[in-house]
């Protein structure tokens, strides 16, 4: 299957071995806000490995004698990783929680808060990743690529994990929409539809990356031959400072959160984008989704489908923060750390570095 993710840089593939395991892949949740230390909800900081978030919630539910839906959480975390995250429990569970024991779950600390945790009550995630079989030459390449990402950021693709074991669960959603299949399980159906939205978003973003790469690689005279947008507009786009080229009519959003708005003055908004104040967004097809306008819509409409879902927008471009890289030459290991906003995939950053698909290794 053809990959739906084209990356900004055209360097030769960087070779390393990556396999997502609890020893080599650690995710630490960053809460959206400080907990108050008082209230009717118990906030529990937990460390788990080898479990999905749902399996962890079921373990607490079974021990405490409460329903899974009574437990709050901010986000779902990988199974094949060590993850540190927060859950909320009814305060009445405090005494019984002291007797909780599970070989794959460790309670790190507890506090109280006024509200139950909800999906999205999350600022971002901090990642530690260990790459293996990295030669000194490839380690130097990774150093350089991390510097580029630190300056310029990264496309916000959905990672391969979004698309199921075979990477094609969105095909099932498409078959349901076209009446070729039925799905009675509503939760599974909704999940498949969201995977289809994600696939369409990735295709759109890949197209925009392709356009941006052409602006980065071609001369002004060559751009006029490729694009039929008029010499003046092409020149205004070309002069914008960031690699990812904004287009008139793009729907942007204040970064790292804020309201959606339509771009008006390209040069001014491009400077705000380059200074990380705003970021363009891509469409998640659905009934209530806001569409772009103008030239941006001419690109976007190719990837719009009638998906029976609410729809929305997603940042097209993000900036990983606090990037650290260290090469352990004796072991041929490269260890890197970075922080991503909620909803972003660490494996997308790895694929951007590798400039090749990593799914086969996983």
Legacy VTK file of the C-alpha trace (Angstrom):
# vtk DataFile Version 3.0
C-alpha trace
ASCII
DATASET POLYDATA
POINTS 362 float
0.000 0.000 0.000
1.311 3.438 -0.956
2.281 5.483 2.139
0.033 8.458 2.862
2.802 10.480 4.496
5.321 12.559 2.538
7.939 14.311 4.672
9.570 17.726 4.230
13.187 16.696 3.704
14.620 14.645 0.863
17.721 13.239 2.580
18.845 9.651 2.120
17.182 7.248 4.589
18.749 7.189 8.052
19.284 3.663 9.294
18.439 2.524 12.804
16.436 -0.207 14.466
13.307 0.846 16.314
10.928 -1.426 18.146
8.382 -0.015 20.528
8.980 -1.713 23.890
8.669 -0.519 27.511
12.473 -0.321 27.769
12.918 1.774 24.631
9.744 3.857 24.496
8.579 5.890 27.511
5.675 8.357 27.469
5.025 10.815 30.305
1.748 12.696 30.338
1.808 16.465 30.967
-1.427 17.604 32.665
-3.340 20.550 31.270
-3.439 22.265 34.664
-2.193 21.962 38.226
-4.379 19.868 40.502
-5.981 21.770 43.370
-5.126 19.305 46.166
-8.718 19.324 47.392
-12.113 18.119 46.200
-14.158 14.973 45.709
-11.920 13.317 43.141
-8.724 11.400 43.784
-6.006 12.028 41.174
-3.662 9.060 40.809
-0.355 9.235 38.941
0.354 5.741 37.631
3.098 3.995 35.702
2.099 1.068 33.533
3.785 -1.156 30.964
2.524 -3.891 28.690
-1.092 -2.778 29.126
-3.487 -0.659 27.132
-5.140 2.196 29.002
-8.410 0.225 28.923
-6.752 -2.822 30.485
-5.334 -0.602 33.221
-8.742 0.947 33.888
-10.322 -2.513 34.100
-7.693 -3.556 36.648
-8.566 -0.592 38.874
-12.278 -1.139 38.297
-12.105 -4.784 39.338
-10.100 -4.119 42.489
-12.031 -1.062 43.638
-15.488 -2.385 42.774
-16.467 0.588 40.621
-17.496 0.948 36.978
-14.852 1.772 34.381
-16.875 4.824 33.396
-16.446 6.185 36.931
-12.703 6.468 36.272
-11.473 9.597 34.532
-8.470 9.778 32.200
-7.049 12.401 29.864
-5.740 10.269 27.010
-5.133 6.755 25.708
-1.572 5.462 25.856
0.301 2.741 24.001
0.429 -0.834 25.213
3.979 -1.588 24.087
5.518 1.228 26.089
6.154 2.401 29.609
3.640 5.164 30.206
3.193 7.567 33.090
-0.261 9.088 33.179
-3.036 10.335 35.444
-6.442 8.920 36.275
-9.180 10.195 38.570
-11.209 8.085 40.996
-14.108 8.825 43.321
-12.747 9.948 46.681
-14.458 7.001 48.382
-11.851 4.690 46.781
-8.942 6.208 48.717
-8.757 3.572 51.463
-9.198 0.578 49.162
-6.623 2.005 46.754
-3.937 1.516 49.405
-4.380 -2.266 48.968
-4.160 -2.141 45.169
-1.405 -4.278 43.630
-0.718 -5.173 40.016
2.538 -6.454 38.555
2.315 -4.096 35.545
0.953 -1.022 37.320
2.620 1.117 39.960
1.016 4.028 41.790
3.534 6.875 41.959
1.584 9.524 43.874
-1.915 10.723 44.666
-3.610 14.058 45.233
-7.123 15.469 45.055
-8.964 17.676 42.634
-12.367 19.281 42.215
-13.228 17.702 38.869
-13.087 14.314 37.177
-10.450 14.009 34.441
-11.855 14.110 30.922
-10.452 13.188 27.524
-8.344 16.095 26.305
-7.466 17.456 29.770
-3.882 17.164 28.624
-1.231 19.647 27.581
1.002 17.149 25.846
3.354 14.203 26.277
7.082 13.866 26.937
8.784 11.017 25.045
11.972 9.072 25.637
12.985 6.855 22.701
15.996 4.603 22.257
17.119 3.783 18.716
19.495 0.870 18.180
22.107 -0.144 15.598
22.944 3.495 14.875
26.306 4.080 13.192
28.363 7.198 14.008
27.562 8.551 10.536
23.816 8.142 11.024
24.074 9.549 14.556
25.556 12.741 13.095
22.672 12.878 10.606
20.154 12.534 13.447
21.866 15.396 15.312
21.468 17.614 12.247
17.860 16.582 11.642
16.900 17.282 15.242
18.334 20.774 14.843
16.157 21.286 11.750
13.050 20.036 13.590
13.865 22.257 16.554
13.938 25.304 14.271
11.169 24.462 11.829
8.821 21.955 13.486
7.124 18.894 12.054
4.043 17.898 10.056
1.261 16.654 12.319
0.361 13.429 10.525
-1.636 10.676 12.151
0.788 7.801 12.816
0.470 4.258 11.520
-1.040 3.155 14.847
-4.203 5.004 13.851
-4.956 2.596 11.037
-5.040 -0.844 12.649
-2.810 -3.871 12.453
-2.851 -4.038 8.651
-2.852 -0.285 8.174
-6.111 -0.238 6.199
-9.019 -0.045 8.641
-10.162 3.130 6.861
-11.031 0.899 3.877
-13.697 -0.763 6.020
-15.122 2.668 6.839
-15.222 3.549 3.160
-17.068 0.303 2.401
-19.631 1.090 5.120
-20.197 4.594 3.730
-20.664 3.210 0.222
-23.118 0.563 1.424
-20.881 -2.411 0.707
-20.648 -3.412 4.381
-22.640 -2.965 7.562
-21.426 -2.455 11.124
-23.864 -2.778 14.029
-21.332 -2.054 16.766
-21.630 1.728 17.008
-18.374 2.276 18.930
-16.385 0.273 16.408
-18.159 2.027 13.551
-17.334 5.447 14.996
-13.705 4.410 15.436
-13.483 3.277 11.824
-14.990 6.554 10.633
-12.417 8.514 12.605
-9.685 6.404 10.981
-11.116 7.334 7.570
-11.070 11.015 8.562
-7.436 10.583 9.621
-6.524 8.942 6.319
-8.054 11.781 4.306
-6.247 14.322 6.492
-2.918 12.560 5.884
-3.497 12.547 2.120
-4.267 16.275 2.180
-1.228 17.081 4.327
0.996 14.982 2.070
-0.234 17.041 -0.885
0.548 20.297 0.930
4.018 18.999 1.833
4.538 18.183 -1.844
3.608 21.765 -2.794
5.940 23.148 -0.126
8.807 20.966 -1.334
8.330 22.305 -4.863
8.562 25.876 -3.562
11.720 24.932 -1.657
13.383 23.239 -4.623
12.367 25.147 -7.757
13.407 28.538 -9.084
10.818 31.317 -9.574
10.624 30.738 -13.321
10.098 27.013 -12.815
7.326 27.589 -10.247
5.375 29.632 -12.791
5.485 26.655 -15.146
4.254 24.248 -12.443
1.480 26.294 -10.799
-1.296 28.207 -12.602
-1.863 30.666 -9.761
-0.383 33.740 -11.397
3.144 35.083 -11.128
2.331 37.649 -8.409
0.689 35.165 -6.020
3.398 32.557 -6.605
6.047 35.129 -5.730
4.198 36.159 -2.544
3.940 32.529 -1.456
7.580 31.893 -2.307
8.754 34.789 -0.155
7.034 33.567 3.013
9.706 32.456 5.507
8.571 29.009 6.647
9.102 25.742 4.773
5.393 24.889 4.959
3.723 27.318 2.576
0.468 28.921 3.644
-2.121 29.521 0.942
-4.812 32.221 0.699
-7.981 30.969 2.382
-6.222 28.564 4.747
-8.058 27.920 8.006
-5.550 28.536 10.793
-5.676 28.336 14.554
-3.802 30.131 17.308
-1.039 27.855 18.609
-0.922 25.754 20.735
-4.670 26.303 21.211
-7.228 28.920 20.295
-9.955 29.830 17.835
-10.095 28.985 14.150
-9.928 31.796 11.622
-9.448 32.247 7.880
-6.156 33.738 6.715
-6.469 37.199 5.279
-3.135 38.932 4.685
-0.684 36.229 3.589
2.592 38.008 4.435
1.537 39.051 7.948
0.018 35.671 8.814
3.066 33.867 7.436
5.286 35.820 9.836
2.985 34.881 12.726
3.204 31.249 11.616
6.988 31.407 11.444
7.058 32.789 15.002
4.806 29.928 16.222
1.834 32.123 17.096
-0.526 30.347 14.683
-0.576 27.136 12.660
-2.586 26.075 9.591
-5.136 23.315 10.050
-6.382 20.457 7.924
-9.897 19.112 7.577
-11.357 16.135 9.410
-14.273 15.478 7.076
-17.660 15.542 8.745
-21.010 17.205 9.104
-19.944 20.271 11.129
-16.427 20.819 9.850
-15.330 24.317 8.857
-13.905 24.431 5.333
-11.118 26.565 3.960
-11.769 29.085 1.194
-10.093 30.378 -1.949
-6.975 28.649 -3.217
-6.639 26.561 -0.042
-10.124 25.157 -0.661
-9.197 24.192 -4.232
-6.611 21.840 -2.703
-8.713 20.759 0.278
-11.866 19.830 -1.625
-10.084 16.913 -3.301
-9.917 15.217 0.107
-13.435 15.944 1.374
-15.858 13.026 1.765
-19.321 12.676 3.267
-18.321 10.974 6.514
-21.119 10.353 9.066
-19.218 12.051 11.870
-19.053 15.472 13.457
-15.855 16.524 11.725
-13.405 19.235 12.698
-9.933 20.633 12.069
-6.464 19.489 13.153
-3.160 21.342 13.275
-1.205 20.623 10.107
2.092 21.692 11.637
3.454 21.452 15.190
6.689 22.275 17.023
8.300 19.574 19.159
9.836 21.178 22.232
12.743 20.533 24.606
14.473 18.280 22.097
17.460 16.342 23.415
19.652 13.830 21.616
22.533 11.721 22.899
24.601 9.133 21.067
25.987 6.191 23.028
28.766 5.168 20.689
29.807 2.067 22.655
26.330 0.516 22.314
25.466 2.129 18.944
22.361 3.514 20.646
20.838 6.926 20.062
18.577 8.266 22.820
16.272 11.185 22.157
13.671 13.065 24.160
11.085 15.605 23.057
7.681 16.967 24.032
4.683 16.980 21.697
1.250 18.587 22.048
-1.682 16.280 22.694
-2.788 14.186 19.744
0.628 14.220 18.045
2.533 11.018 17.283
6.156 10.482 18.292
6.539 7.866 15.559
5.809 10.575 12.962
8.871 12.466 14.198
10.897 9.250 13.933
9.721 8.618 10.382
10.608 12.179 9.459
14.127 11.553 10.760
14.403 8.168 9.058
12.705 9.403 5.843
11.283 5.920 5.393
8.316 3.936 6.746
8.943 2.361 10.160
5.800 0.272 10.420
7.592 -2.905 9.350
9.955 -2.656 12.306
7.000 -2.260 14.670
LINES 1 363
362 0 1 2 3 4 5 6 7 8 9 10 11 12 13 14 15 16 17 18 19 20 21 22 23 24 25 26 27 28 29 30 31 32 33 34 35 36 37 38 39 40 41 42 43 44 45 46 47 48 49 50 51 52 53 54 55 56 57 58 59 60 61 62 63 64 65 66 67 68 69 70 71 72 73 74 75 76 77 78 79 80 81 82 83 84 85 86 87 88 89 90 91 92 93 94 95 96 97 98 99 100 101 102 103 104 105 106 107 108 109 110 111 112 113 114 115 116 117 118 119 120 121 122 123 124 125 126 127 128 129 130 131 132 133 134 135 136 137 138 139 140 141 142 143 144 145 146 147 148 149 150 151 152 153 154 155 156 157 158 159 160 161 162 163 164 165 166 167 168 169 170 171 172 173 174 175 176 177 178 179 180 181 182 183 184 185 186 187 188 189 190 191 192 193 194 195 196 197 198 199 200 201 202 203 204 205 206 207 208 209 210 211 212 213 214 215 216 217 218 219 220 221 222 223 224 225 226 227 228 229 230 231 232 233 234 235 236 237 238 239 240 241 242 243 244 245 246 247 248 249 250 251 252 253 254 255 256 257 258 259 260 261 262 263 264 265 266 267 268 269 270 271 272 273 274 275 276 277 278 279 280 281 282 283 284 285 286 287 288 289 290 291 292 293 294 295 296 297 298 299 300 301 302 303 304 305 306 307 308 309 310 311 312 313 314 315 316 317 318 319 320 321 322 323 324 325 326 327 328 329 330 331 332 333 334 335 336 337 338 339 340 341 342 343 344 345 346 347 348 349 350 351 352 353 354 355 356 357 358 359 360 361
